Amino acid sequence: MDSKIVASVLFALAVAFSLLGEFTNSEIVASFFVLFATFLSSILSFQLYKGSEGERKRIMGAISLSSALFFVAVLVYLDIDLGPNAGMLPITIASFPIFLYGVSKISRELKFLKIKHLIIPGVIFVIAILSSLVFPMSVAHIFFAIDALTLAVFLSLFFLYFNTETRIYWAPISLAFAFLYFFAFFQKVEFASSAYFSELFLSLFASTLLFMLYEVRKRDIEITSFEAMESEKRELEELVASVDELKEGFRLMNQALRHDVLKKLQIISGY
């Protein structure tokens, strides 16, 4: 199925169930799509985990674990009152496997990061942190910081790998954690539609992760480290240089042969 159609359907379902939950005043109805999407994501990412190696195996393991934890976290969010940050605490804990993978991945790519890769993620991180300061200081700011940091980490990876196919991993995860930040933000905002927007952004988070897994499974894209890519690039450059040297050698040989043939023709012709 075309990726645009899948993305549109997932977006429509996320919005539809959030609206339905708002109209029926039912958190269970609003969260049904999130439960479905996270359950499907956990199964799909586990299948990809089993069939992958190296870097892709690590990220699929993190997503599979997080998806399973998100499923449980939404059930906790629906059934247990943990206080004013009830919706944020279990969801943030569930995001930790992906967060830890991102920190591990970017720590291995630090020497390849340049200022241009960090400008936009850095600005977004600062804006996210400053936006959270509109609320009185509380444990919720830890959740805001984790979501903002995760977003900045995966955005940095996106810009680092911008010219490669592996951006299909980093872009959706970045977008998903932007939605997760807004989920936490609207958990703290107190106005008539804050519950609807909170549910909506949580649904968009779940649908974005599910879409990424669909694309990865469909296109079967492996993740290579930037160091391996740089090494391969150097090998190709050396190969090109060797080919250029051979071409130059053949050109000189051709010139020498032509000159030799002309000399012999002149001798034969009596010149």
C-alpha atoms as a printed R data frame, in Angstrom:
    type eleno elety resid chain resno       x       y       z
1   ATOM     1    CA   MET     A     1   0.000   0.000   0.000
2   ATOM     2    CA   ASP     A     2   1.206   3.523  -0.782
3   ATOM     3    CA   SER     A     3   2.933   5.217   2.167
4   ATOM     4    CA   LYS     A     4   0.915   8.418   1.807
5   ATOM     5    CA   ILE     A     5  -2.330   6.460   2.083
6   ATOM     6    CA   VAL     A     6  -1.109   4.612   5.191
7   ATOM     7    CA   ALA     A     7   0.009   7.871   6.810
8   ATOM     8    CA   SER     A     8  -3.320   9.546   6.001
9   ATOM     9    CA   VAL     A     9  -5.344   6.623   7.391
10  ATOM    10    CA   LEU     A    10  -3.339   6.524  10.624
11  ATOM    11    CA   PHE     A    11  -3.652  10.300  11.053
12  ATOM    12    CA   ALA     A    12  -7.404  10.152  10.385
13  ATOM    13    CA   LEU     A    13  -7.871   7.332  12.911
14  ATOM    14    CA   ALA     A    14  -5.879   9.218  15.552
15  ATOM    15    CA   VAL     A    15  -8.023  12.327  15.095
16  ATOM    16    CA   ALA     A    16 -11.298  10.374  14.833
17  ATOM    17    CA   PHE     A    17 -10.846   8.394  18.060
18  ATOM    18    CA   SER     A    18  -9.718  11.520  19.927
19  ATOM    19    CA   LEU     A    19 -12.840  13.361  18.756
20  ATOM    20    CA   LEU     A    20 -15.033  10.391  19.576
21  ATOM    21    CA   GLY     A    21 -13.567  10.263  23.074
22  ATOM    22    CA   GLU     A    22 -14.230  13.988  23.489
23  ATOM    23    CA   PHE     A    23 -17.861  13.709  22.358
24  ATOM    24    CA   THR     A    24 -18.572  10.637  24.504
25  ATOM    25    CA   ASN     A    25 -16.508  12.002  27.404
26  ATOM    26    CA   SER     A    26 -14.781   8.622  27.584
27  ATOM    27    CA   GLU     A    27 -11.024   8.230  28.073
28  ATOM    28    CA   ILE     A    28 -11.321   4.545  27.170
29  ATOM    29    CA   VAL     A    29 -12.779   5.371  23.732
30  ATOM    30    CA   ALA     A    30 -10.156   8.070  23.156
31  ATOM    31    CA   SER     A    31  -7.337   5.716  24.143
32  ATOM    32    CA   PHE     A    32  -8.558   2.724  22.134
33  ATOM    33    CA   PHE     A    33  -6.521   3.703  19.061
34  ATOM    34    CA   VAL     A    34  -3.394   4.268  21.197
35  ATOM    35    CA   LEU     A    35  -3.772   0.803  22.700
36  ATOM    36    CA   PHE     A    36  -4.282  -0.729  19.255
37  ATOM    37    CA   ALA     A    37  -1.334   1.140  17.681
38  ATOM    38    CA   THR     A    38   1.106   0.405  20.514
39  ATOM    39    CA   PHE     A    39   0.105  -3.265  20.617
40  ATOM    40    CA   LEU     A    40   0.608  -3.560  16.850
41  ATOM    41    CA   SER     A    41   3.900  -1.650  17.076
42  ATOM    42    CA   SER     A    42   5.239  -3.982  19.763
43  ATOM    43    CA   ILE     A    43   4.472  -7.049  17.614
44  ATOM    44    CA   LEU     A    44   5.816  -5.532  14.382
45  ATOM    45    CA   SER     A    45   9.006  -4.187  15.976
46  ATOM    46    CA   PHE     A    46   9.632  -7.554  17.686
47  ATOM    47    CA   GLN     A    47   9.338  -9.314  14.326
48  ATOM    48    CA   LEU     A    48  11.807  -6.835  12.840
49  ATOM    49    CA   TYR     A    49  14.065  -7.317  15.857
50  ATOM    50    CA   LYS     A    50  14.220 -11.067  15.278
51  ATOM    51    CA   GLY     A    51  15.039 -10.612  11.587
52  ATOM    52    CA   SER     A    52  17.634  -7.871  12.027
53  ATOM    53    CA   GLU     A    53  21.304  -7.594  12.887
54  ATOM    54    CA   GLY     A    54  23.577  -4.926  14.294
55  ATOM    55    CA   GLU     A    55  22.250  -1.392  14.671
56  ATOM    56    CA   ARG     A    56  18.762  -2.151  13.375
57  ATOM    57    CA   LYS     A    57  18.425  -4.995  15.887
58  ATOM    58    CA   ARG     A    58  19.259  -2.582  18.711
59  ATOM    59    CA   ILE     A    59  16.766   0.087  17.685
60  ATOM    60    CA   MET     A    60  14.007  -2.452  17.015
61  ATOM    61    CA   GLY     A    61  14.622  -3.967  20.440
62  ATOM    62    CA   ALA     A    62  14.272  -0.527  22.045
63  ATOM    63    CA   ILE     A    63  11.087   0.279  20.113
64  ATOM    64    CA   SER     A    64   9.586  -3.143  20.842
65  ATOM    65    CA   LEU     A    65  10.196  -2.760  24.568
66  ATOM    66    CA   SER     A    66   8.933   0.824  24.608
67  ATOM    67    CA   SER     A    67   5.806  -0.090  22.629
68  ATOM    68    CA   ALA     A    68   4.960  -2.879  25.074
69  ATOM    69    CA   LEU     A    69   5.550  -0.498  27.984
70  ATOM    70    CA   PHE     A    70   3.411   2.175  26.304
71  ATOM    71    CA   PHE     A    71   0.552  -0.316  26.044
72  ATOM    72    CA   VAL     A    72   0.799  -1.035  29.782
73  ATOM    73    CA   ALA     A    73   1.311   2.671  30.550
74  ATOM    74    CA   VAL     A    74  -1.925   3.652  28.789
75  ATOM    75    CA   LEU     A    75  -3.794   1.016  30.802
76  ATOM    76    CA   VAL     A    76  -2.244   2.444  33.973
77  ATOM    77    CA   TYR     A    77  -3.163   5.940  32.818
78  ATOM    78    CA   LEU     A    78  -6.785   4.846  32.399
79  ATOM    79    CA   ASP     A    79  -7.167   2.809  35.581
80  ATOM    80    CA   ILE     A    80  -5.002   4.311  38.300
81  ATOM    81    CA   ASP     A    81  -4.992   7.836  39.692
82  ATOM    82    CA   LEU     A    82  -1.358   8.735  40.366
83  ATOM    83    CA   GLY     A    83  -2.004  12.397  41.075
84  ATOM    84    CA   PRO     A    84  -1.673  15.516  38.882
85  ATOM    85    CA   ASN     A    85   0.990  13.932  36.646
86  ATOM    86    CA   ALA     A    86  -0.818  10.601  36.255
87  ATOM    87    CA   GLY     A    87  -0.747  10.637  32.487
88  ATOM    88    CA   MET     A    88   2.873  11.747  32.208
89  ATOM    89    CA   LEU     A    89   4.685   9.435  34.621
90  ATOM    90    CA   PRO     A    90   3.930   5.999  33.058
91  ATOM    91    CA   ILE     A    91   4.221   7.360  29.495
92  ATOM    92    CA   THR     A    92   7.626   8.928  30.201
93  ATOM    93    CA   ILE     A    93   8.891   5.740  31.860
94  ATOM    94    CA   ALA     A    94   7.730   3.784  28.802
95  ATOM    95    CA   SER     A    95   9.764   6.048  26.499
96  ATOM    96    CA   PHE     A    96  13.032   5.294  28.326
97  ATOM    97    CA   PRO     A    97  14.238   2.393  26.102
98  ATOM    98    CA   ILE     A    98  14.025   4.623  23.002
99  ATOM    99    CA   PHE     A    99  15.595   7.531  24.907
100 ATOM   100    CA   LEU     A   100  18.518   5.373  26.089
101 ATOM   101    CA   TYR     A   101  19.049   3.978  22.590
102 ATOM   102    CA   GLY     A   102  19.177   7.520  21.185
103 ATOM   103    CA   VAL     A   103  21.747   8.628  23.775
104 ATOM   104    CA   SER     A   104  23.840   5.513  23.083
105 ATOM   105    CA   LYS     A   105  23.638   6.007  19.306
106 ATOM   106    CA   ILE     A   106  24.548   9.686  19.286
107 ATOM   107    CA   SER     A   107  27.429   9.124  21.741
108 ATOM   108    CA   ARG     A   108  28.979   6.801  19.127
109 ATOM   109    CA   GLU     A   109  28.542   9.433  16.401
110 ATOM   110    CA   LEU     A   110  29.775  12.487  18.351
111 ATOM   111    CA   LYS     A   111  32.986  12.936  16.349
112 ATOM   112    CA   PHE     A   112  30.987  13.221  13.124
113 ATOM   113    CA   LEU     A   113  28.499  15.805  14.406
114 ATOM   114    CA   LYS     A   114  29.013  19.361  13.184
115 ATOM   115    CA   ILE     A   115  27.496  22.655  14.267
116 ATOM   116    CA   LYS     A   116  25.051  22.572  11.327
117 ATOM   117    CA   HIS     A   117  23.638  19.277  12.641
118 ATOM   118    CA   LEU     A   118  22.998  20.759  16.092
119 ATOM   119    CA   ILE     A   119  21.624  24.253  15.416
120 ATOM   120    CA   ILE     A   120  17.948  23.368  14.824
121 ATOM   121    CA   PRO     A   121  17.817  20.589  17.486
122 ATOM   122    CA   GLY     A   122  19.474  22.962  19.957
123 ATOM   123    CA   VAL     A   123  17.016  25.790  19.252
124 ATOM   124    CA   ILE     A   124  14.031  23.426  19.542
125 ATOM   125    CA   PHE     A   125  15.385  22.012  22.820
126 ATOM   126    CA   VAL     A   126  15.775  25.502  24.316
127 ATOM   127    CA   ILE     A   127  12.285  26.530  23.154
128 ATOM   128    CA   ALA     A   128  10.799  23.336  24.633
129 ATOM   129    CA   ILE     A   129  12.507  23.877  27.986
130 ATOM   130    CA   LEU     A   130  11.523  27.565  28.131
131 ATOM   131    CA   SER     A   131   7.924  26.681  27.224
132 ATOM   132    CA   SER     A   132   7.723  24.260  30.142
133 ATOM   133    CA   LEU     A   133   8.731  27.058  32.527
134 ATOM   134    CA   VAL     A   134   5.270  28.623  32.199
135 ATOM   135    CA   PHE     A   135   4.191  25.967  34.725
136 ATOM   136    CA   PRO     A   136   5.189  25.994  38.413
137 ATOM   137    CA   MET     A   137   8.279  23.890  39.044
138 ATOM   138    CA   SER     A   138   7.392  20.263  39.730
139 ATOM   139    CA   VAL     A   139   8.375  16.696  38.837
140 ATOM   140    CA   ALA     A   140   6.606  17.286  35.494
141 ATOM   141    CA   HIS     A   141   9.593  19.358  34.354
142 ATOM   142    CA   ILE     A   142  11.709  16.202  34.428
143 ATOM   143    CA   PHE     A   143   9.273  14.647  31.928
144 ATOM   144    CA   PHE     A   144   9.404  17.764  29.752
145 ATOM   145    CA   ALA     A   145  13.216  17.701  29.803
146 ATOM   146    CA   ILE     A   146  13.402  13.996  28.868
147 ATOM   147    CA   ASP     A   147  10.973  14.422  25.952
148 ATOM   148    CA   ALA     A   148  12.773  17.575  24.759
149 ATOM   149    CA   LEU     A   149  16.196  15.908  25.023
150 ATOM   150    CA   THR     A   150  14.998  12.807  23.160
151 ATOM   151    CA   LEU     A   151  13.579  15.030  20.427
152 ATOM   152    CA   ALA     A   152  16.879  16.935  20.157
153 ATOM   153    CA   VAL     A   153  18.941  13.712  20.036
154 ATOM   154    CA   PHE     A   154  16.942  12.129  17.217
155 ATOM   155    CA   LEU     A   155  16.719  15.409  15.302
156 ATOM   156    CA   SER     A   156  20.528  15.606  15.439
157 ATOM   157    CA   LEU     A   157  20.714  12.058  14.049
158 ATOM   158    CA   PHE     A   158  18.226  13.045  11.342
159 ATOM   159    CA   PHE     A   159  20.397  15.943  10.176
160 ATOM   160    CA   LEU     A   160  23.564  13.828  10.432
161 ATOM   161    CA   TYR     A   161  22.020  11.110   8.223
162 ATOM   162    CA   PHE     A   162  19.977  13.538   6.114
163 ATOM   163    CA   ASN     A   163  21.456  12.373   2.792
164 ATOM   164    CA   THR     A   164  20.971   8.674   3.534
165 ATOM   165    CA   GLU     A   165  17.952   6.366   3.517
166 ATOM   166    CA   THR     A   166  18.274   5.814   7.275
167 ATOM   167    CA   ARG     A   167  16.577   9.166   7.864
168 ATOM   168    CA   ILE     A   168  13.361   7.087   7.693
169 ATOM   169    CA   TYR     A   169  14.211   6.025  11.263
170 ATOM   170    CA   TRP     A   170  15.218   9.380  12.749
171 ATOM   171    CA   ALA     A   171  12.568  11.690  11.257
172 ATOM   172    CA   PRO     A   172   9.473   9.770  12.520
173 ATOM   173    CA   ILE     A   173  10.974   9.210  15.971
174 ATOM   174    CA   SER     A   174  11.732  12.948  16.202
175 ATOM   175    CA   LEU     A   175   8.167  13.778  15.195
176 ATOM   176    CA   ALA     A   176   6.778  11.172  17.613
177 ATOM   177    CA   PHE     A   177   8.602  12.721  20.561
178 ATOM   178    CA   ALA     A   178   7.451  16.188  19.515
179 ATOM   179    CA   PHE     A   179   3.904  14.826  19.842
180 ATOM   180    CA   LEU     A   180   4.820  13.250  23.190
181 ATOM   181    CA   TYR     A   181   6.083  16.628  24.434
182 ATOM   182    CA   PHE     A   182   2.787  18.258  23.464
183 ATOM   183    CA   PHE     A   183   0.946  15.424  25.217
184 ATOM   184    CA   ALA     A   184   2.826  16.264  28.433
185 ATOM   185    CA   PHE     A   185   2.247  20.006  27.854
186 ATOM   186    CA   PHE     A   186  -1.524  19.624  27.544
187 ATOM   187    CA   GLN     A   187  -1.563  17.341  30.574
188 ATOM   188    CA   LYS     A   188  -0.509  20.419  32.555
189 ATOM   189    CA   VAL     A   189  -2.652  23.021  30.774
190 ATOM   190    CA   GLU     A   190  -6.023  23.609  32.371
191 ATOM   191    CA   PHE     A   191  -8.673  24.661  29.875
192 ATOM   192    CA   ALA     A   192 -11.806  23.153  28.327
193 ATOM   193    CA   SER     A   193 -10.176  21.194  25.472
194 ATOM   194    CA   SER     A   194  -6.874  20.266  27.124
195 ATOM   195    CA   ALA     A   195  -7.947  16.632  27.635
196 ATOM   196    CA   TYR     A   196  -8.861  16.328  23.946
197 ATOM   197    CA   PHE     A   197  -5.516  17.734  22.766
198 ATOM   198    CA   SER     A   198  -3.684  15.538  25.249
199 ATOM   199    CA   GLU     A   199  -5.369  12.412  23.848
200 ATOM   200    CA   LEU     A   200  -4.870  13.641  20.282
201 ATOM   201    CA   PHE     A   201  -1.107  14.101  20.623
202 ATOM   202    CA   LEU     A   202  -0.734  10.739  22.352
203 ATOM   203    CA   SER     A   203  -2.630   9.128  19.446
204 ATOM   204    CA   LEU     A   204  -0.413  10.948  16.921
205 ATOM   205    CA   PHE     A   205   2.668   9.747  18.785
206 ATOM   206    CA   ALA     A   206   1.486   6.118  18.557
207 ATOM   207    CA   SER     A   207   0.473   6.414  14.893
208 ATOM   208    CA   THR     A   208   3.845   7.970  13.932
209 ATOM   209    CA   LEU     A   209   5.796   5.095  15.489
210 ATOM   210    CA   LEU     A   210   3.532   2.574  13.772
211 ATOM   211    CA   PHE     A   211   4.001   4.316  10.410
212 ATOM   212    CA   MET     A   212   7.793   4.255  10.826
213 ATOM   213    CA   LEU     A   213   7.724   0.502  11.484
214 ATOM   214    CA   TYR     A   214   5.522  -0.016   8.420
215 ATOM   215    CA   GLU     A   215   8.007   1.902   6.254
216 ATOM   216    CA   VAL     A   216  11.031   0.062   7.680
217 ATOM   217    CA   ARG     A   217   9.394  -3.322   7.082
218 ATOM   218    CA   LYS     A   218   8.288  -2.325   3.585
219 ATOM   219    CA   ARG     A   219  11.618  -0.876   2.438
220 ATOM   220    CA   ASP     A   220  13.943  -3.134   4.483
221 ATOM   221    CA   ILE     A   221  16.468  -0.383   5.228
222 ATOM   222    CA   GLU     A   222  19.489  -1.294   7.316
223 ATOM   223    CA   ILE     A   223  21.234   1.169   9.641
224 ATOM   224    CA   THR     A   224  24.951   1.661   9.147
225 ATOM   225    CA   SER     A   225  27.169   3.689  11.446
226 ATOM   226    CA   PHE     A   226  28.486   6.983  10.140
227 ATOM   227    CA   GLU     A   227  32.019   5.698  10.703
228 ATOM   228    CA   ALA     A   228  31.339   2.728   8.403
229 ATOM   229    CA   MET     A   229  29.849   5.077   5.810
230 ATOM   230    CA   GLU     A   230  32.893   7.356   5.994
231 ATOM   231    CA   SER     A   231  35.200   4.335   5.656
232 ATOM   232    CA   GLU     A   232  33.269   3.138   2.602
233 ATOM   233    CA   LYS     A   233  33.402   6.654   1.151
234 ATOM   234    CA   ARG     A   234  37.205   6.752   1.577
235 ATOM   235    CA   GLU     A   235  37.538   3.351  -0.098
236 ATOM   236    CA   LEU     A   236  35.435   4.548  -3.034
237 ATOM   237    CA   GLU     A   237  37.509   7.732  -3.309
238 ATOM   238    CA   GLU     A   238  40.707   5.661  -3.339
239 ATOM   239    CA   LEU     A   239  39.200   3.380  -5.989
240 ATOM   240    CA   VAL     A   240  38.233   6.375  -8.122
241 ATOM   241    CA   ALA     A   241  41.756   7.799  -7.711
242 ATOM   242    CA   SER     A   242  43.246   4.450  -8.813
243 ATOM   243    CA   VAL     A   243  40.951   4.353 -11.850
244 ATOM   244    CA   ASP     A   244  41.974   7.915 -12.738
245 ATOM   245    CA   GLU     A   245  45.639   6.918 -12.492
246 ATOM   246    CA   LEU     A   246  45.019   3.941 -14.788
247 ATOM   247    CA   LYS     A   247  43.165   6.161 -17.262
248 ATOM   248    CA   GLU     A   248  46.074   8.607 -17.262
249 ATOM   249    CA   GLY     A   249  48.531   5.733 -17.788
250 ATOM   250    CA   PHE     A   250  46.501   4.375 -20.725
251 ATOM   251    CA   ARG     A   251  46.286   7.864 -22.195
252 ATOM   252    CA   LEU     A   252  50.064   8.276 -22.092
253 ATOM   253    CA   MET     A   253  50.561   4.783 -23.546
254 ATOM   254    CA   ASN     A   254  48.113   5.617 -26.334
255 ATOM   255    CA   GLN     A   255  49.965   8.820 -27.137
256 ATOM   256    CA   ALA     A   256  53.297   6.986 -27.172
257 ATOM   257    CA   LEU     A   257  51.932   4.259 -29.476
258 ATOM   258    CA   ARG     A   258  50.424   6.814 -31.869
259 ATOM   259    CA   HIS     A   259  53.714   8.692 -31.978
260 ATOM   260    CA   ASP     A   260  55.632   5.459 -32.610
261 ATOM   261    CA   VAL     A   261  53.238   4.404 -35.393
262 ATOM   262    CA   LEU     A   262  53.487   7.824 -37.068
263 ATOM   263    CA   LYS     A   263  57.296   7.685 -36.935
264 ATOM   264    CA   LYS     A   264  57.315   4.259 -38.575
265 ATOM   265    CA   LEU     A   265  54.840   5.372 -41.248
266 ATOM   266    CA   GLN     A   266  57.054   8.357 -42.029
267 ATOM   267    CA   ILE     A   267  60.096   6.084 -42.365
268 ATOM   268    CA   ILE     A   268  58.188   3.684 -44.637
269 ATOM   269    CA   SER     A   269  56.924   6.582 -46.746
270 ATOM   270    CA   GLY     A   270  60.443   7.963 -47.141
271 ATOM   271    CA   TYR     A   271  60.032  11.161 -45.177
